């Protein structure tokens, strides 16, 4: 896995160098616009169909960023403090009738005080996690490679394909010393048929997932408890000075789009479906202990509408998602096979974990564009979420409904000599509408340490401010936009109980970049 990680970084750097060389050849005298406005200017970039790469000319964006997060309002498995840096390059280029897209990023972060998490890339809904109660200071590294191309076959039919590869490692230098390697990859072809003012599109994606976890202790006399979680804090314990786990998964997804466009108005209606499967095994490959299979489906409906009236872009988005998932647990006992080897024998399997998530949201904003930048913007967002989780045979139930609303706005000031200052602000509030939990909490390592229900249902206020200073310059013969940006966001939870008193979380980040 480590060799794959190194090869991924090398491939990404080659993409960066070759792409940069290609863009340096341009003789254009026009300066590039704000790269972040592309999804507003090209509405098809908001859906998953890779044919969306059509119509975008040569542009590239380079970034280097640093961020820090701290505070006690966090999920149980998150670190108390996170510091990290990231570099990325992304761009589009047209060669003849073919449009190319590429992205590469590499990041490294330091996580202080992380507990109850010795995994890296399982699906967010997967309850079958591995953890130890000791925790420590982890170092995470990861890279992300994305590539795609699209081309018209004729006046009516266009095709495209995209591929992604994400790799990462996580390690802790203190006993019990987990070392985690993980990768996710996918490929997605797509097609769009256009006639009159209408477009019909479809895309299908296939994805894979692999992760290996090896936990070892330098002090061979030390013994630790490893928690093989099953959901809602339940776990199957294992003790020793070492432990190993493997995840493998695959999935398929697809979307159908129906588009309509007339002059300055465009609308895309999309239906989506996703089906993923992940299995986990502990112990040796020859004698594995099956530690849970996870199955998830996702049904989605969305509609995206844009209207460009003079230099003002109106964007509205409506979405609905329904995500049912389940976990299958295997009752096992140790036995000896005909060769005298100790193996695990399955004597029962059942659906132990069920979760249903319902999410509906609406977003609307207005943005006035001026010389390729946002002169001003104003928008609002509202999201309703309902989740129901049950665990058998213990008959544990957790159910809640939340409503989140936010408003945001921004203004860009022209300071002269092609120098601009953009200021943005956002404020939001989450309100818990209902909560039902028929258990008070889970006690791990002799202390109350699983207040996930409180974290998921606490009312909170959140705010964000951002500033971006940009200047259009000529780098030799290359018209470019240099920029530096800073952002800070703060979350304040209002819930306080005898077990839960985690009031706030703050994040800050700074970015320097160049668009050309």
The 8 nearest C-alpha neighbors of each residue, nearest first, counted from 0:
[[1, 3, 2, 180, 4, 181, 182, 211],
 [0, 2, 4, 3, 5, 180, 168, 6],
 [3, 1, 5, 4, 0, 6, 7, 8],
 [2, 4, 6, 0, 1, 5, 7, 166],
 [3, 5, 1, 7, 2, 6, 166, 0],
 [6, 4, 2, 8, 7, 3, 9, 1],
 [7, 5, 9, 3, 8, 4, 10, 2],
 [6, 8, 10, 4, 5, 9, 3, 11],
 [7, 9, 11, 5, 6, 10, 12, 4],
 [10, 8, 6, 12, 11, 7, 5, 13],
 [11, 9, 13, 7, 12, 8, 6, 14],
 [10, 12, 14, 8, 103, 13, 9, 7],
 [11, 13, 15, 9, 14, 10, 16, 8],
 [14, 12, 10, 16, 15, 11, 17, 9],
 [13, 15, 11, 17, 12, 16, 18, 10],
 [14, 16, 12, 18, 13, 17, 19, 11],
 [17, 15, 19, 13, 18, 14, 20, 12],
 [16, 18, 20, 14, 19, 15, 13, 21],
 [17, 19, 21, 15, 20, 16, 14, 22],
 [20, 18, 16, 22, 21, 17, 15, 23],
 [19, 21, 17, 23, 18, 22, 16, 24],
 [22, 20, 18, 19, 23, 24, 17, 25],
 [21, 23, 19, 24, 20, 25, 18, 57],
 [24, 22, 20, 21, 25, 19, 477, 476],
 [23, 25, 22, 21, 26, 20, 477, 476],
 [24, 26, 27, 23, 22, 477, 21, 476],
 [25, 27, 28, 24, 476, 477, 23, 478],
 [28, 26, 25, 29, 478, 477, 30, 476],
 [27, 29, 478, 26, 30, 477, 476, 25],
 [30, 28, 27, 31, 478, 479, 32, 26],
 [29, 31, 478, 479, 28, 32, 471, 480],
 [32, 30, 515, 479, 480, 29, 514, 33],
 [31, 33, 371, 34, 372, 30, 370, 480],
 [32, 34, 372, 35, 36, 371, 31, 514],
 [33, 35, 36, 37, 32, 514, 60, 31],
 [34, 36, 33, 37, 38, 39, 32, 372],
 [35, 37, 39, 34, 38, 33, 40, 372],
 [36, 38, 40, 39, 35, 41, 34, 33],
 [39, 37, 41, 44, 40, 42, 36, 45],
 [38, 40, 37, 36, 41, 42, 312, 314],
 [39, 41, 37, 38, 42, 36, 312, 44],
 [42, 40, 38, 39, 43, 37, 44, 51],
 [41, 43, 44, 38, 45, 39, 40, 305],
 [44, 42, 51, 45, 41, 46, 38, 48],
 [45, 43, 51, 42, 38, 46, 41, 52],
 [44, 46, 43, 42, 38, 47, 41, 303],
 [47, 45, 44, 43, 48, 51, 42, 269],
 [46, 48, 49, 45, 44, 202, 254, 51],
 [47, 49, 50, 189, 202, 46, 51, 201],
 [50, 48, 51, 159, 160, 189, 161, 52],
 [49, 51, 159, 149, 52, 48, 158, 53],
 [52, 50, 43, 49, 44, 53, 48, 149],
 [53, 51, 50, 149, 49, 55, 98, 54],
 [54, 52, 51, 55, 98, 50, 149, 150],
 [53, 55, 56, 52, 98, 51, 41, 93],
 [56, 54, 53, 52, 91, 57, 98, 92],
 [57, 55, 92, 93, 58, 91, 54, 98],
 [56, 58, 92, 91, 93, 55, 59, 22],
 [57, 59, 91, 90, 515, 56, 92, 60],
 [60, 58, 90, 515, 514, 89, 91, 61],
 [59, 61, 514, 89, 513, 88, 90, 515],
 [62, 60, 88, 513, 512, 87, 514, 89],
 [63, 61, 512, 87, 86, 511, 88, 64],
 [62, 64, 86, 511, 510, 85, 512, 87],
 [63, 65, 510, 85, 84, 509, 86, 62],
 [66, 64, 84, 509, 508, 83, 85, 510],
 [65, 67, 508, 83, 507, 82, 84, 509],
 [66, 68, 82, 507, 81, 506, 508, 83],
 [69, 67, 506, 81, 80, 505, 82, 507],
 [70, 68, 80, 505, 79, 504, 81, 506],
 [71, 69, 504, 503, 72, 505, 79, 80],
 [70, 72, 501, 73, 503, 504, 79, 502],
 [73, 71, 501, 503, 504, 502, 70, 492],
 [74, 72, 71, 77, 75, 454, 504, 70],
 [73, 75, 77, 76, 454, 451, 72, 455],
 [74, 76, 77, 73, 451, 449, 115, 450],
 [77, 75, 115, 74, 116, 114, 113, 78],
 [78, 76, 74, 75, 113, 73, 79, 114],
 [79, 77, 113, 112, 80, 110, 111, 81],
 [78, 80, 112, 69, 111, 70, 71, 113],
 [81, 79, 69, 111, 78, 68, 110, 82],
 [80, 82, 110, 68, 67, 109, 111, 78],
 [83, 81, 67, 109, 108, 66, 68, 110],
 [84, 82, 108, 66, 107, 65, 109, 67],
 [83, 85, 65, 64, 106, 107, 108, 66],
 [84, 86, 106, 64, 105, 63, 65, 107],
 [87, 85, 63, 105, 104, 62, 64, 106],
 [88, 86, 104, 62, 103, 61, 105, 63],
 [87, 89, 61, 103, 102, 60, 62, 104],
 [90, 88, 102, 60, 101, 59, 103, 61],
 [89, 91, 59, 58, 101, 100, 60, 102],
 [92, 90, 100, 57, 58, 99, 59, 56],
 [91, 93, 57, 99, 56, 98, 58, 94],
 [92, 94, 98, 97, 56, 99, 57, 95],
 [95, 93, 97, 96, 98, 92, 99, 57],
 [94, 96, 97, 93, 98, 150, 92, 99],
 [95, 97, 150, 94, 98, 93, 151, 149],
 [98, 96, 150, 94, 95, 93, 149, 99],
 [97, 99, 93, 149, 148, 92, 53, 150],
 [100, 98, 148, 92, 91, 147, 93, 97],
 [99, 101, 91, 147, 146, 90, 148, 92],
 [102, 100, 146, 89, 90, 145, 147, 91],
 [103, 101, 89, 145, 144, 88, 146, 90],
 [102, 104, 144, 11, 88, 87, 143, 89],
 [105, 103, 87, 143, 142, 86, 88, 106],
 [104, 106, 142, 86, 85, 141, 87, 143],
 [107, 105, 85, 141, 84, 140, 142, 86],
 [106, 108, 140, 83, 139, 84, 85, 141],
 [83, 107, 109, 139, 82, 138, 84, 110],
 [108, 110, 138, 82, 81, 137, 83, 111],
 [111, 109, 81, 137, 136, 78, 80, 138],
 [112, 110, 136, 80, 78, 113, 79, 81],
 [111, 113, 135, 78, 79, 136, 114, 134],
 [112, 114, 78, 134, 135, 111, 77, 136],
 [115, 113, 134, 116, 76, 132, 112, 133],
 [114, 116, 130, 76, 131, 132, 134, 117],
 [115, 117, 130, 76, 114, 118, 129, 131],
 [118, 116, 130, 129, 177, 115, 119, 131],
 [119, 117, 116, 129, 120, 128, 179, 121],
 [118, 120, 121, 181, 117, 179, 169, 168],
 [119, 121, 122, 181, 118, 210, 182, 183],
 [122, 120, 123, 125, 119, 118, 246, 277],
 [121, 123, 125, 124, 120, 277, 126, 275],
 [124, 122, 125, 121, 120, 126, 119, 128],
 [125, 123, 122, 126, 324, 121, 295, 354],
 [124, 126, 122, 127, 123, 293, 121, 128],
 [127, 125, 230, 229, 128, 124, 228, 326],
 [128, 126, 229, 228, 125, 291, 227, 230],
 [127, 129, 228, 126, 227, 130, 118, 229],
 [128, 130, 227, 117, 226, 228, 118, 116],
 [131, 129, 116, 115, 117, 226, 225, 128],
 [130, 132, 225, 115, 133, 226, 134, 224],
 [131, 133, 134, 115, 114, 444, 130, 224],
 [134, 132, 131, 135, 114, 175, 115, 174],
 [135, 133, 114, 113, 132, 131, 112, 115],
 [134, 136, 112, 113, 137, 171, 133, 111],
 [135, 137, 111, 110, 112, 171, 113, 138],
 [136, 138, 171, 110, 170, 109, 135, 139],
 [137, 139, 109, 170, 169, 108, 110, 171],
 [140, 138, 169, 108, 107, 168, 137, 109],
 [141, 139, 107, 168, 167, 106, 169, 108],
 [142, 140, 167, 106, 166, 105, 168, 107],
 [141, 143, 105, 104, 166, 165, 106, 167],
 [142, 144, 165, 104, 103, 164, 145, 105],
 [145, 143, 103, 164, 163, 102, 165, 11],
 [146, 144, 163, 102, 101, 162, 164, 103],
 [147, 145, 101, 162, 100, 161, 102, 163],
 [148, 146, 161, 100, 160, 99, 162, 101],
 [147, 149, 99, 98, 159, 160, 100, 161],
 [148, 150, 159, 50, 98, 158, 97, 52],
 [149, 151, 97, 157, 158, 96, 98, 159],
 [150, 152, 157, 153, 156, 158, 154, 96],
 [153, 151, 157, 156, 150, 154, 158, 155],
 [152, 154, 151, 155, 156, 157, 150, 192],
 [153, 155, 156, 151, 152, 193, 157, 194],
 [154, 156, 193, 192, 153, 194, 157, 152],
 [157, 155, 192, 152, 153, 191, 151, 154],
 [158, 156, 151, 191, 152, 150, 190, 192],
 [159, 157, 190, 149, 150, 189, 50, 151],
 [160, 158, 149, 50, 49, 189, 148, 188],
 [159, 161, 188, 49, 147, 187, 148, 189],
 [162, 160, 147, 187, 146, 186, 49, 188],
 [161, 163, 186, 146, 185, 145, 187, 147],
 [164, 162, 145, 185, 184, 144, 186, 146],
 [163, 165, 184, 144, 183, 143, 145, 166],
 [166, 164, 143, 183, 182, 142, 184, 144],
 [167, 165, 182, 142, 141, 181, 4, 183],
 [166, 168, 141, 181, 140, 180, 182, 142],
 [167, 169, 180, 140, 179, 139, 181, 141],
 [170, 168, 139, 179, 138, 178, 140, 137],
 [171, 169, 178, 137, 138, 177, 179, 172],
 [170, 172, 137, 176, 173, 177, 136, 138],
 [173, 171, 176, 170, 174, 137, 136, 177],
 [174, 172, 176, 171, 175, 135, 136, 216],
 [175, 173, 176, 216, 217, 172, 215, 218],
 [174, 176, 216, 215, 173, 214, 177, 240],
 [177, 175, 174, 171, 173, 172, 215, 214],
 [178, 176, 214, 170, 213, 171, 175, 179],
 [177, 179, 170, 213, 212, 169, 214, 176],
 [180, 178, 212, 169, 168, 211, 170, 177],
 [181, 179, 168, 211, 210, 167, 0, 212],
 [182, 180, 210, 167, 209, 166, 168, 120],
 [183, 181, 166, 165, 209, 208, 167, 210],
 [182, 184, 208, 165, 207, 164, 166, 209],
 [185, 183, 164, 163, 207, 206, 165, 208],
 [184, 186, 206, 163, 205, 162, 207, 164],
 [185, 187, 162, 205, 204, 161, 163, 206],
 [186, 188, 204, 161, 203, 160, 162, 205],
 [189, 187, 160, 202, 159, 203, 161, 186],
 [188, 190, 202, 159, 48, 201, 158, 49],
 [189, 191, 158, 200, 201, 157, 159, 50],
 [192, 190, 200, 157, 199, 156, 193, 158],
 [191, 193, 156, 199, 155, 198, 200, 157],
 [194, 192, 198, 155, 197, 156, 191, 199],
 [195, 193, 197, 196, 198, 155, 192, 199],
 [194, 196, 197, 193, 198, 260, 259, 155],
 [197, 195, 260, 259, 194, 261, 198, 193],
 [196, 198, 259, 194, 258, 195, 193, 260],
 [199, 197, 193, 258, 192, 257, 259, 194],
 [200, 198, 257, 192, 191, 256, 258, 193],
 [201, 199, 191, 256, 190, 255, 192, 257],
 [200, 202, 255, 254, 190, 189, 256, 191],
 [201, 203, 189, 254, 253, 48, 188, 190],
 [204, 202, 253, 187, 252, 188, 189, 254],
 [203, 205, 187, 252, 251, 186, 253, 206],
 [204, 206, 251, 185, 186, 250, 187, 252],
 [207, 205, 185, 250, 249, 184, 251, 204],
 [208, 206, 249, 184, 248, 183, 185, 250],
 [207, 209, 183, 248, 247, 182, 249, 184],
 [210, 208, 247, 246, 182, 181, 248, 183],
 [209, 211, 181, 246, 180, 245, 182, 247],
 [210, 212, 245, 180, 179, 244, 246, 181],
 [213, 211, 179, 244, 243, 178, 245, 214],
 [212, 214, 243, 178, 177, 242, 179, 215],
 [215, 213, 177, 242, 241, 176, 243, 175],
 [216, 214, 241, 176, 175, 240, 213, 177],
 [217, 215, 175, 174, 218, 240, 176, 219],
 [216, 218, 219, 174, 215, 175, 176, 221],
 [217, 219, 216, 220, 221, 174, 240, 175],
 [220, 218, 221, 217, 216, 240, 222, 215],
 [219, 221, 218, 222, 240, 216, 217, 239],
 [222, 220, 219, 218, 240, 223, 216, 239],
 [221, 223, 239, 240, 238, 220, 224, 219],
 [224, 222, 239, 238, 240, 225, 221, 175],
 [223, 225, 238, 237, 131, 226, 236, 239],
 [224, 226, 131, 237, 236, 130, 238, 223],
 [225, 227, 236, 130, 228, 234, 129, 131],
 [228, 226, 129, 235, 234, 128, 236, 225],
 [227, 229, 234, 128, 127, 226, 233, 230],
 [228, 230, 127, 234, 233, 126, 227, 232],
 [229, 231, 126, 232, 233, 228, 127, 352],
 [232, 230, 233, 229, 390, 395, 126, 388],
 [231, 233, 230, 441, 234, 228, 449, 229],
 [234, 232, 229, 230, 231, 228, 235, 441],
 [233, 235, 228, 227, 229, 226, 236, 232],
 [234, 236, 227, 226, 228, 237, 233, 229],
 [237, 235, 226, 225, 227, 234, 224, 238],
 [236, 238, 225, 224, 226, 235, 239, 227],
 [239, 237, 224, 223, 225, 222, 236, 240],
 [238, 240, 222, 223, 241, 224, 237, 242],
 [239, 241, 222, 216, 221, 223, 215, 219],
 [242, 240, 215, 214, 239, 216, 243, 175],
 [241, 243, 214, 213, 282, 215, 244, 240],
 [244, 242, 213, 212, 282, 281, 214, 245],
 [243, 245, 281, 212, 280, 211, 282, 213],
 [244, 246, 211, 280, 279, 210, 212, 281],
 [247, 245, 279, 210, 209, 278, 211, 280],
 [248, 246, 209, 208, 278, 277, 210, 279],
 [247, 249, 277, 208, 276, 207, 278, 209],
 [248, 250, 207, 206, 276, 275, 208, 277],
 [249, 251, 275, 206, 274, 205, 276, 207],
 [250, 252, 205, 274, 204, 273, 206, 275],
 [253, 251, 273, 204, 272, 203, 274, 205],
 [252, 254, 203, 202, 272, 271, 204, 273],
 [255, 253, 271, 202, 270, 201, 272, 256],
 [254, 256, 201, 270, 269, 200, 271, 202],
 [257, 255, 269, 200, 268, 199, 201, 258],
 [256, 258, 199, 268, 267, 198, 269, 200],
 [259, 257, 267, 198, 197, 266, 199, 256],
 [258, 260, 197, 266, 196, 265, 198, 267],
 [261, 259, 265, 196, 264, 266, 262, 197],
 [260, 262, 264, 263, 196, 265, 259, 197],
 [261, 263, 264, 260, 265, 307, 306, 196],
 [262, 264, 307, 306, 261, 308, 265, 260],
 [265, 263, 306, 261, 260, 262, 305, 307],
 [264, 266, 260, 305, 259, 304, 261, 306],
 [265, 267, 304, 259, 258, 303, 305, 260],
 [268, 266, 258, 303, 257, 302, 269, 256],
 [267, 269, 302, 257, 256, 301, 258, 303],
 [270, 268, 256, 301, 255, 300, 302, 267],
 [271, 269, 300, 255, 254, 299, 256, 301],
 [272, 270, 254, 299, 253, 298, 300, 269],
 [271, 273, 298, 252, 253, 297, 299, 254],
 [274, 272, 252, 297, 296, 251, 253, 275],
 [273, 275, 296, 251, 250, 295, 252, 297],
 [276, 274, 250, 295, 249, 294, 251, 296],
 [275, 277, 294, 248, 249, 293, 250, 295],
 [278, 276, 248, 293, 247, 292, 294, 249],
 [277, 279, 292, 247, 246, 291, 293, 248],
 [278, 280, 246, 290, 245, 291, 289, 292],
 [279, 281, 289, 290, 245, 288, 244, 287],
 [282, 280, 244, 288, 243, 287, 290, 289],
 [281, 283, 287, 243, 288, 244, 284, 242],
 [282, 284, 286, 287, 285, 281, 243, 288],
 [283, 285, 287, 286, 282, 281, 280, 245],
 [284, 286, 283, 287, 342, 282, 340, 341],
 [285, 287, 342, 283, 284, 343, 288, 282],
 [288, 286, 282, 283, 284, 281, 280, 289],
 [287, 289, 281, 280, 290, 282, 343, 286],
 [288, 290, 280, 291, 287, 279, 281, 329],
 [291, 289, 280, 279, 288, 281, 328, 127],
 [290, 292, 328, 327, 279, 289, 127, 278],
 [293, 291, 278, 327, 326, 277, 279, 294],
 [292, 294, 326, 277, 276, 325, 125, 278],
 [295, 293, 276, 325, 324, 275, 326, 277],
 [296, 294, 324, 275, 274, 323, 325, 276],
 [295, 297, 274, 273, 323, 322, 324, 275],
 [296, 298, 322, 273, 272, 321, 299, 274],
 [299, 297, 272, 321, 320, 271, 322, 273],
 [300, 298, 320, 271, 319, 270, 272, 321],
 [299, 301, 270, 319, 318, 269, 271, 320],
 [302, 300, 318, 269, 317, 268, 319, 299],
 [301, 303, 268, 317, 267, 316, 269, 318],
 [304, 302, 316, 267, 266, 315, 268, 317],
 [303, 305, 266, 315, 314, 265, 316, 267],
 [306, 304, 314, 265, 313, 264, 266, 315],
 [305, 307, 264, 313, 263, 312, 308, 265],
 [308, 306, 312, 263, 311, 309, 313, 264],
 [309, 307, 311, 310, 306, 312, 263, 313],
 [308, 310, 311, 307, 312, 263, 367, 368],
 [311, 309, 368, 367, 308, 312, 307, 369],
 [310, 312, 367, 308, 366, 307, 309, 368],
 [313, 311, 307, 366, 306, 365, 367, 314],
 [312, 314, 365, 306, 305, 364, 307, 311],
 [315, 313, 305, 364, 363, 304, 312, 365],
 [314, 316, 363, 304, 362, 303, 305, 364],
 [317, 315, 303, 362, 361, 302, 363, 304],
 [316, 318, 361, 302, 301, 360, 362, 303],
 [319, 317, 301, 360, 359, 300, 361, 302],
 [318, 320, 359, 300, 299, 358, 301, 360],
 [321, 319, 299, 358, 298, 357, 359, 322],
 [320, 322, 357, 298, 297, 356, 299, 358],
 [321, 323, 297, 356, 296, 355, 298, 320],
 [324, 322, 355, 296, 354, 295, 356, 321],
 [325, 323, 295, 354, 294, 353, 296, 355],
 [326, 324, 353, 352, 294, 293, 354, 295],
 [325, 327, 293, 352, 292, 350, 351, 294],
 [328, 326, 350, 292, 349, 351, 291, 293],
 [327, 329, 291, 348, 349, 351, 350, 326],
 [330, 328, 348, 347, 331, 345, 289, 327],
 [329, 331, 347, 345, 346, 348, 328, 332],
 [332, 330, 345, 344, 346, 343, 329, 333],
 [331, 333, 344, 343, 334, 345, 330, 346],
 [334, 332, 343, 342, 344, 341, 331, 335],
 [333, 335, 342, 341, 343, 344, 332, 336],
 [336, 334, 341, 340, 339, 342, 337, 333],
 [335, 337, 339, 338, 340, 341, 334, 342],
 [336, 338, 339, 335, 340, 341, 334, 342],
 [339, 337, 336, 340, 335, 341, 342, 334],
 [338, 340, 336, 337, 335, 341, 342, 334],
 [341, 339, 335, 336, 338, 342, 337, 334],
 [340, 342, 335, 334, 336, 339, 333, 343],
 [343, 341, 286, 334, 333, 335, 340, 344],
 [344, 342, 333, 332, 331, 334, 288, 345],
 [343, 345, 331, 332, 333, 346, 342, 334],
 [346, 344, 331, 347, 330, 329, 343, 332],
 [345, 347, 331, 330, 344, 348, 332, 329],
 [348, 346, 330, 345, 329, 349, 331, 328],
 [349, 347, 329, 328, 330, 327, 346, 350],
 [350, 348, 327, 328, 351, 329, 347, 330],
 [349, 351, 327, 326, 352, 328, 325, 348],
 [350, 352, 391, 327, 390, 349, 326, 328],
 [353, 351, 326, 390, 325, 350, 389, 391],
 [354, 352, 325, 389, 388, 324, 326, 390],
 [353, 355, 388, 324, 387, 323, 325, 389],
 [356, 354, 323, 387, 386, 322, 324, 388],
 [355, 357, 386, 322, 385, 321, 323, 358],
 [358, 356, 321, 385, 384, 320, 386, 322],
 [357, 359, 384, 320, 383, 319, 385, 321],
 [360, 358, 319, 383, 318, 382, 320, 384],
 [359, 361, 382, 318, 381, 317, 383, 319],
 [360, 362, 317, 381, 316, 380, 318, 382],
 [363, 361, 380, 316, 315, 379, 317, 381],
 [364, 362, 315, 378, 379, 314, 316, 380],
 [378, 363, 365, 377, 314, 313, 379, 366],
 [366, 364, 313, 377, 376, 312, 378, 314],
 [365, 367, 376, 312, 311, 375, 368, 373],
 [368, 366, 311, 374, 375, 310, 373, 312],
 [367, 369, 373, 310, 374, 372, 311, 371],
 [368, 370, 372, 371, 374, 373, 367, 310],
 [371, 369, 372, 368, 32, 373, 374, 33],
 [370, 372, 32, 369, 33, 368, 373, 31],
 [373, 371, 369, 33, 368, 370, 374, 32],
 [372, 374, 368, 375, 367, 369, 411, 366],
 [373, 375, 411, 367, 368, 369, 410, 372],
 [376, 374, 410, 409, 373, 367, 366, 411],
 [377, 375, 366, 409, 408, 365, 367, 410],
 [378, 376, 408, 365, 364, 407, 409, 366],
 [364, 379, 377, 407, 363, 406, 365, 408],
 [378, 380, 406, 363, 405, 362, 407, 364],
 [379, 381, 362, 405, 404, 361, 406, 363],
 [380, 382, 404, 361, 360, 403, 405, 362],
 [383, 381, 360, 403, 359, 402, 404, 384],
 [382, 384, 402, 359, 358, 401, 360, 403],
 [385, 383, 358, 401, 400, 357, 402, 382],
 [384, 386, 400, 357, 356, 399, 358, 401],
 [385, 387, 356, 399, 398, 355, 357, 400],
 [388, 386, 398, 355, 354, 397, 356, 399],
 [389, 387, 354, 397, 353, 396, 398, 355],
 [390, 388, 396, 353, 395, 352, 397, 354],
 [389, 391, 352, 395, 394, 351, 393, 392],
 [392, 390, 393, 351, 394, 352, 389, 395],
 [391, 393, 394, 390, 351, 395, 352, 389],
 [392, 394, 391, 395, 390, 389, 396, 351],
 [395, 393, 391, 392, 390, 396, 389, 437],
 [394, 396, 390, 393, 389, 437, 438, 391],
 [397, 395, 389, 437, 436, 388, 394, 398],
 [396, 398, 436, 388, 435, 387, 389, 437],
 [397, 399, 387, 435, 386, 434, 388, 436],
 [398, 400, 434, 433, 386, 385, 435, 387],
 [399, 401, 385, 433, 432, 384, 431, 386],
 [402, 400, 431, 384, 432, 430, 383, 385],
 [401, 403, 383, 430, 429, 382, 431, 384],
 [402, 404, 429, 382, 381, 428, 430, 383],
 [405, 403, 381, 427, 380, 428, 382, 429],
 [406, 404, 427, 380, 426, 379, 428, 381],
 [407, 405, 379, 426, 425, 378, 380, 427],
 [408, 406, 425, 378, 424, 377, 379, 426],
 [407, 409, 377, 376, 424, 423, 378, 425],
 [408, 410, 423, 376, 375, 422, 424, 377],
 [409, 411, 375, 422, 421, 374, 376, 423],
 [410, 412, 421, 374, 420, 375, 422, 373],
 [411, 413, 420, 419, 414, 421, 410, 374],
 [414, 412, 419, 415, 418, 420, 411, 417],
 [415, 413, 418, 419, 412, 416, 420, 417],
 [416, 414, 417, 418, 413, 419, 412, 470],
 [415, 417, 418, 414, 470, 471, 413, 419],
 [418, 416, 415, 471, 470, 419, 413, 414],
 [417, 419, 470, 414, 415, 416, 469, 413],
 [420, 418, 413, 469, 414, 412, 468, 470],
 [419, 421, 468, 412, 411, 467, 469, 413],
 [420, 422, 411, 467, 466, 410, 412, 468],
 [423, 421, 466, 409, 410, 465, 411, 467],
 [424, 422, 409, 465, 408, 464, 466, 410],
 [425, 423, 464, 463, 407, 408, 465, 409],
 [424, 426, 407, 463, 462, 406, 464, 408],
 [427, 425, 462, 405, 406, 461, 463, 407],
 [426, 428, 405, 461, 404, 460, 462, 406],
 [427, 429, 460, 404, 403, 459, 461, 405],
 [430, 428, 403, 458, 459, 402, 404, 460],
 [431, 429, 458, 402, 401, 432, 403, 428],
 [430, 432, 401, 456, 433, 458, 400, 402],
 [433, 431, 400, 401, 430, 402, 434, 399],
 [434, 432, 400, 399, 431, 435, 401, 398],
 [435, 433, 399, 398, 436, 400, 432, 456],
 [434, 436, 398, 397, 399, 437, 433, 396],
 [437, 435, 397, 438, 396, 398, 434, 439],
 [436, 438, 396, 395, 435, 439, 397, 394],
 [439, 437, 436, 440, 395, 396, 441, 397],
 [440, 438, 437, 441, 436, 450, 452, 449],
 [441, 439, 438, 449, 450, 442, 447, 232],
 [440, 442, 449, 232, 443, 447, 448, 439],
 [441, 443, 447, 446, 448, 445, 440, 444],
 [442, 444, 445, 446, 448, 441, 447, 449],
 [443, 445, 446, 132, 442, 448, 447, 224],
 [446, 444, 443, 442, 447, 448, 441, 132],
 [447, 445, 442, 444, 443, 448, 441, 449],
 [448, 446, 442, 449, 443, 441, 445, 498],
 [447, 449, 446, 443, 442, 450, 441, 75],
 [448, 450, 441, 451, 440, 447, 75, 232],
 [451, 449, 453, 452, 448, 440, 454, 499],
 [452, 450, 454, 453, 449, 455, 75, 74],
 [451, 453, 455, 454, 450, 456, 397, 436],
 [454, 452, 456, 451, 455, 450, 457, 499],
 [453, 455, 451, 452, 457, 456, 74, 450],
 [454, 456, 452, 453, 457, 451, 74, 399],
 [455, 457, 453, 454, 431, 452, 458, 399],
 [458, 456, 494, 454, 453, 455, 459, 492],
 [459, 457, 430, 429, 493, 431, 492, 494],
 [460, 458, 492, 429, 491, 493, 428, 457],
 [461, 459, 428, 491, 490, 427, 492, 429],
 [462, 460, 490, 427, 489, 426, 428, 491],
 [461, 463, 426, 489, 488, 425, 427, 490],
 [462, 464, 488, 425, 424, 487, 426, 489],
 [465, 463, 424, 487, 423, 486, 488, 425],
 [466, 464, 486, 423, 485, 422, 424, 487],
 [465, 467, 422, 485, 421, 484, 423, 486],
 [466, 468, 484, 421, 420, 483, 469, 485],
 [467, 469, 420, 483, 482, 419, 484, 421],
 [470, 468, 482, 419, 481, 418, 467, 483],
 [469, 471, 418, 481, 480, 417, 472, 419],
 [470, 472, 480, 417, 479, 481, 30, 418],
 [473, 471, 479, 478, 480, 470, 474, 481],
 [472, 474, 478, 477, 475, 479, 476, 471],
 [475, 473, 477, 476, 472, 478, 479, 480],
 [474, 476, 477, 473, 478, 472, 23, 479],
 [477, 475, 474, 473, 478, 26, 25, 23],
 [476, 478, 474, 473, 475, 479, 23, 25],
 [479, 477, 473, 30, 472, 515, 474, 28],
 [480, 478, 515, 472, 514, 471, 473, 30],
 [479, 481, 471, 514, 470, 513, 472, 515],
 [480, 482, 513, 470, 469, 512, 471, 479],
 [483, 481, 469, 512, 468, 511, 513, 470],
 [482, 484, 511, 468, 510, 467, 512, 469],
 [483, 485, 467, 510, 466, 509, 468, 511],
 [486, 484, 509, 466, 465, 508, 510, 467],
 [485, 487, 465, 508, 507, 464, 509, 466],
 [488, 486, 507, 464, 506, 463, 508, 465],
 [489, 487, 463, 506, 462, 505, 464, 507],
 [488, 490, 505, 462, 461, 504, 463, 506],
 [491, 489, 461, 504, 503, 460, 505, 492],
 [490, 492, 503, 460, 459, 502, 461, 493],
 [493, 491, 459, 502, 494, 458, 503, 457],
 [492, 494, 458, 459, 495, 491, 502, 457],
 [495, 493, 457, 492, 458, 496, 500, 499],
 [494, 496, 500, 499, 493, 497, 501, 502],
 [497, 495, 499, 498, 500, 494, 453, 501],
 [496, 498, 499, 495, 500, 494, 447, 450],
 [499, 497, 496, 500, 447, 450, 495, 448],
 [500, 498, 496, 495, 497, 501, 450, 453],
 [499, 501, 495, 502, 496, 498, 494, 497],
 [502, 500, 72, 71, 499, 503, 492, 495],
 [501, 503, 492, 72, 491, 500, 71, 493],
 [502, 504, 491, 72, 490, 70, 71, 492],
 [505, 503, 70, 490, 72, 69, 489, 71],
 [506, 504, 489, 69, 68, 488, 70, 490],
 [507, 505, 68, 488, 487, 67, 489, 69],
 [508, 506, 487, 67, 486, 66, 68, 488],
 [507, 509, 66, 486, 65, 485, 67, 487],
 [508, 510, 485, 65, 484, 64, 486, 66],
 [511, 509, 64, 484, 483, 63, 485, 512],
 [512, 510, 483, 63, 62, 482, 484, 64],
 [513, 511, 62, 61, 482, 481, 63, 483],
 [512, 514, 481, 61, 480, 60, 482, 515],
 [515, 513, 60, 480, 479, 59, 61, 481],
 [514, 479, 59, 58, 31, 478, 480, 60]]
